[in-house]
Amino acid sequence: EPPPELEGVNYASLTEQIENAVAPKPIPGSTEDSTEGDTFQVLGNTKELCVMPTSDNFSRLLQVSPASLITEQKGDPTLKQFQDSSKEGIAKRNVRFQERSGILYRKYLDRRGVEFDQVVVPQAYRQDLLSLVHGESWSGHLGVKKTKNRLLQEYYWPGCFKDVERFVKSCDVCQRVGKPGDKAKFPMKLVPVITEPFRRLVIDTVGPLPKTTSGYRHILTLICPATKFPEAVPLKELSSVEVVNALLSVFARVGFPAEIQSDQGTIFTSALTTTFLERCGVKLLHSSVYHPQSNSIEKLHSVMKRVLRALCFERKTDWEMCLPATMFALRTAPHETTGFTPAELVYGRRLRSPLRMLRESWEGQGDDPVVV
């Protein structure tokens, strides 16, 4: 017999409410015959008109002054050994600790041979920082390895690897959207090394996806094999005209490549597309789906769709609105092959992200100096 406070409660209706809350809900205008239905599902109703890059976690961390950071570091028992080693100048392997202006840093030599310093984070700020490095729209709900590598670009604390793994694996959004089941596996083959950025591009398309408010249903995807830098352009339909215009917008940013590799889809083999590329001086290479150089674009699709699903679920908006944040997340995550972020290899610097802005705030830095 139920307790008095639960008398009259319809347990069946409660169960239905929970199931309805968790069940995927396509946005208005989506179609049930979408070929991406099993791997890409927009969740929630369209509510937000724009995707905010950060949340309250970032705002709370920005309130931390350099003095507060120093106080928390000195009072944190988990950091005492590092405080002591910084005073004694002890170095272990590729790591040593030092204080600058009272703030404790970890000096680290990474596998690329690059030495950089990381702010040592006290316990009071770790949970919000984990949310910032994994769960914001700009960070993209990426996996354990990419989240860990992103964190290590600026920050460190003892046990941070395990904390990242625990946080990512328990992330509510990641558990709900799951991982895409379309991971392509190909035989290992030797692939020519391309050292010049954007000399070669690998292109493909994703879709049809649920139709957005603006009418987009497909994405033209491009990746530079040399830098792993991704591009994604939304398309309203799969036509040669749409693809040519999308390619032209990309060429305006990165220049004309020497070669473009695609599959043998009709939009890439049409007279309009081939004529356009010929007049741009671009050689078009067609390959089968299982060509080893297609691996990078297939992996991009897998990760991109997972990030889009996570952001659409969390932000309750069209995938079109989440695409810029998704691209930022992928471009600023260190790549396991190169050890650098794709943006770093293209622009010669790390893009300024909320992690960098937070560090500047903690260190009491003002505006960046103007370079003439």
Buried (B, 14 or more C-beta within 10 A) or exposed (E): EEEEEEEEEEEEEEEEEEEEEEEBBBBEBBEEEBEBBEBBBBBBEBEBEEBEBBBEBBEEBBEBEBEBBBBBBBEBEEBEEBBEBBEEEEEEEEBBBBBEEEBBBBBBEBEEEEEEBBBBBBBBBBEBBBBBBBBBBBBBBBBBBBBBBBBBBBBBBBEBEEBBBEBBEEBEBBEBBEBBEEEEEEEEEEEEEBEEBBBBBBBBBBBBBBBBBEEBBBBBBBBBBBBBBBBBBBBEBBBBBBBBBBBEEBBEEBEBBBBBBBBEBEBBBBEEBBEBBEEBEBEBEEBEEEBEBBBBBBBBBBBBBBBBBBBBBBBBBBBBBBBBBBBBBBBBBBBEEBBBBBBBBBBEEBBEBBBBBBBBBBBEEEEEEEEE
